[in-house]
């Protein structure tokens, strides 16, 4: 599996490229900024982008999805609970849209990407698990978690989503949607040790 973390845009966003070396198929995760940069990286690796997966509906993750999908003839995947918001960013009627649910699986060549529904930051927020790499969008950051004070956010729902992520193996690598930490990625085990919000095991502590 080829895996690229790409810093893009003025809001410290990360997009990701997941590619299969044999089939040369690739998926982009989140398309908020600098799509030509993503296409250039894929071309350099001789990959063909044919899927775009969106971790949630906020504009800094989706505002370039219509352009990227049109340029690469890609299908777009996102959780069904964010459909109405994401649909606003897609103007091209020829783009194929696919609604996702928890535990769905997307294949990029022979690579399997598991969908984990993690609402809280937005109703349709998802994390993507590909081998031992977890793309967390704005659900979980390095030593932080996503905001819940935006439209559709819910702190108690986010708490439950974080408990779901805690069940993953400690060696699973965490790749967030923004470059907010001192390091660009972490692990589930590392976040259990250092992330005060991720360590929280009861709602009554006042953090949620």
N, C-alpha and C positions, 0 to 999 in steps of 0.2 A: 504494500500500500504506500502510495506517495501522499504525504500530508504536508501542506504548507499553511502556515499562519501568516496572514498578510495585514500589516498595519495600514489603515486607509482613513483619510478624511480628518477634519479638524476636531472631531469629538473623541479622538483616541480609540476609534473602532478597530476591531479585528474582523476580517473576513477569513474564510478558510477554503482551501481547495483540497478535495479528496479525490485521488486518481488511482485507477487500476492499471498497473504497468503492462499487463498482457493485452487487454482489450483497448487500452488507451482512452477509455471513457473517464469522464471527470464530473464531479458535482461541486458547485460553489455554495458555500453556506453564508448567507446574508449578503445583500447587495445594496449597501447604502452609499458607497462612495467609490470613486476611482476604478470603474469597471474595466477601463482599458488596461490598467495595471494587472488586473486579474487575468484578462485574456492573454496579455503578453507572457505572464508566468506560465500559463497553461500551454501556450504555443512553444515556449522554450523547452518544456518537458515533453513536447509532442503529444499533448493530451487534447481531447475534444470535449469541451464542456457541453453536456446535454441535459443537465439537471441543475436546478437552483432550489435550495432548501432554506426556508426562512424560519429563524428561531422564534420570532414574534413579530408583531405588526408595527412597531414604532418606526417613525420615518427614517431615523438614522441607520436602520437595518434594511429598509425596503425601498427607499426612494428611487433607486436606480434599477430595480428589478425589471421593469418593463423594457428598458433600453438593453440590458444585458440579455434578457430572454430573446428579444427580437434579433440581436446581433448574432447570437449563437444557436438560435432555433431550439431553445431549451424549454422543457416543461418546468412548472413551478409547483413546489410542494410546501404545505403549511398546515398547521392544525386547524380543524374545522371551527373552533371557537374564535379564531381571529379572522375568519373569512371576510366578514363585512368590511373590516378596516383594510385588510390587504388588497381587496378587490379595488379599492379606490386608487391604488398605485399602479394598476395594470390597465392600460388603455388599448393595447393591441388585442383585438378579438380573436386572433388566431393562436394566441398563447394557450397551451393546455394547462389547466389548473387541476391539482389533485389535493383533496382534503385528507388530512391524516388524523388518526386516533392513537391513543396510548398503545404501545407495544406493536404498532405497525412496523414494517421493515421495508427499507428502500435498498435496492441493489445498484451498485455502481460497478459494472463489470461483475466480478465475482465477490466484490466487497459488500458485506452486509452492514447496513446502518440501522440500528434499532432506535425507534422513536420513544422517548420518555416524556409524557405530558407533565409539565411542572408549572402549573398556573400560580399566579401570585403577583408577578411583575405585570403580566397581562393575562387575560383569560386563556389564551391559546399558546402560551409560552411552552416551548419544548426544549429538551436536551437531546443530543444525538450521540449515540455510542457506536463507535467504529473500532473494532478490536479493543485495545486498551485505552483509547482516546475518547474523552467525553467533552463535546462542545456544549457549553452551558449557556450561551447567549447572555442575557441579563438576569438570569436566575442566581448564579453563583459566580463571584469574582474571587481573585486571590485576596484572601483576608477580608472579604466583604460580601455583601449580597445585594440583589437588585432592589431598587426603590419600589415602594408600594403606594406612594402618594399621587401617582398619575392615574388617569382615567382607566378603569378596569382593574386597578391594583387592589390587592387584599393581603394584609400582613399574615392573617391566620392561615390563609390558603398557601401562602409562600412557606410558612413554617412546615406544613404537611408535605409540601414538595421537597423541602430540604431533608426531611426524614426519609423520604424515598431514596434520595441520592446517597444517604449515609449507608445504605445497605449494599452499595457497590464495593468491590474489593478496594482495599487501601492503596494498591499500586495503580489504580486507574488514574490516568493523567487528566487534569482539569484544564480546559482551554476556554477562557471566558470571551465575552463579546466586546470587552473594552480593555485597554491597557492601563488599568488603574493601579496595579500592584507594583511592588518593587521588582518583581520578576514576572515574565509574560505568561507563565503557566505554573501549575502546581500539581498536587495529587489529592485524591480523596483523603488519604491518611494524613497528609500535611495539613489540609484544611481542618481536619478534626483536632489537630494539635494547636493551631495558631489562629483560626478564625472564630472569634467569640460568638458570632451568630450561628455558625455551623455547629459549634460545640453545644449550643443550647438544646436541651432535651425536653423541656417543659415550657408550655406557653405562659405559665404563671410568673416567669422571671421578669416580665415587663418589657422585654425586647421586642415582643410581638404583640 
